[in-house]
Amino acid sequence: MQKVFLLFLLTFCAFSPAKDLHPYHVGSVEFNYNTKSKTFQITGKFFLDDLENALNEKYGAAIHFNEEKYRKQINENLRKYCLEYLKLKADGHFLKVNYVGYEEENESVNIFLESEPVQSPKKVETAVSFLYNFFDDQMNIIHIIVNGKRQSEKLDYPNR
């Protein structure tokens, strides 16, 4: 039942315009282990307005997605933000995670990251607290995929 509710919630949120002030603050982060590169390819998806507000609050400077003149500052802010609010461990060792970039998609933003190489991990741990600095009702859906096996977890503020 919980999976059906989450699917409904993500579908509802994905198609509701941000100007209607969506009633839920939800994002998702997927950690997909690539056996060829031996890295985790990480994708985060968040509402554009929520992420914009969280970045503006965190760094004290107004930036706006959908405006080319802010692209460099957005990239720098997202790089710092991801470094602080996302941690990844494989087999008990923290992995360095590099910011790759972002893309805007209608009312959402996709963030792309990649870990340093690691041999096929047996145990994967994450700490994700995206948008917790701005919303005390933020929910992050986490997916970890290693060798085709998927595990998912719903994190409600303040759980990381």
N, C-alpha and C positions, 0 to 999 in steps of 0.2 A: 504494500500500500504506500509506503514511504517513497519508493521509487516512482510510482505513478504520480504522486503529488509533486515530486521534484521535476519530473518530465513536464507536467502541466505548468509548473511555476516558470521553468526556463523557457518554455514555448510562449507563455503569456508575456513574459518580460521581453523576449526577443522581438515580439511584434507590436508592443505598445510604444507609442511615441514618447520620447523623453519629456517633451513639453507637457505631457499629462502628469508629470511627476509620479513615476512608477511607485507603487506602494511598497515594493520590496527592494532591498539593497543586496544584490546577489551577483557573484562573479564565479568564474570557473578557472581552474588551472590544471593543465594536463602535462604530466611528466611521461614522455614516451621514450623508452630506451631503444636506441638504434644500434643493432648488432654489428652493422658495417663500420660505423664511425666510433662505436663503443662510447657514445655520449648520450646524455638525456637531452632530447629536444623538447623544450618547454614552451607551452603556449598558454597565455592568460587572456581571458576575455571578460571585459567589464563595460558597464554603461559609460558612454563617453562623458556625460555630464557629471557622473559620480567621480570618475577618475580625474577629470579636470578640476573639480572642486577640492578633492583630496590633495592634489599636487599644489594648487594655489595656496591652500591652508598650510601645508607642510613647508613650502619654500618661500612664502610671503611675497610672491610676485605673480601677477595675473598673466596667465598664458591661456591661449584658446586653441583647441583643436579646430580643424577645418580652416586654419589661417596659416599660410605658408611661412609668413615672417616669424612664427613661433617655433617652427620645426626643430631648429638647432637646440633651443632651450628646452623644448619638450623632451628631446632625446637625452639631453644631459640630466634633466630631472628624473626621467624614468629610469635611467641607468642607476642613479643614486638610490632611488626609491626601491627598486628591485633588490639591490644589494642589502638594504636594511630589512625589508619585509618578506624576503623569501630565502630560506635555507634548505639545503639538500645534503643528506648523508647517505652513503652507500657502505654497507658492511662496517659501520661504526666510524667512518672517516668523512669529515666534511668535504664536499666537492666545491671547487670554484665554479661559479655560475657567471657566464658572460652575457651581457645584454647585447642582443643582435639588432633589434629595431622594433618598430610598431607600424601598424596600418589601421586606418580608420575604415569602418564598415557601417555605413548608415548611422545608427545611434549607438554603436559600440566601438571599442578599441581592442585590437588584438596586440598583445605584447609577445615578442619572440626572444627566447633565451636559449643558451646551450651550455651544458656542463663540460667540464674538462673530461677527458677520456677515463673510463673505468672498466675493468674486466667485468664480465657478466655478474652483476650484483645478486647476492642471495637475500639481503635485507636492505630495504630502502625506507628512509625516514625523511619527512619534510616538516617544515614549520612555515606556515603561510598566514600572513596577517594583513593582506592587501585591504586598504580602505578602512582599517580599524582606527586609524588616526582621525577619521572624519565621521564615521557612522558607528553607533553602538548597537546597531541591529544588523550589521553586515553579516552575510552568509557567504562562505566560499565553498564551492564544490571542488574537491580534489580527486583527480584520476591519476593513478600510477599504472603504467603498462610496461611490463618486462616480459620478453619472450612470448608475446601474445596473451599473457595473463593480466587481466585488468582488476584493480582494486580501487574502490571509490569510497570517499568519506565526505560527510557534510560537516563543515566547521562553522559554528556560530560564535560570534564575538562573545567572549574574549579568547576562546580556544584557538590555538595555533596548530 
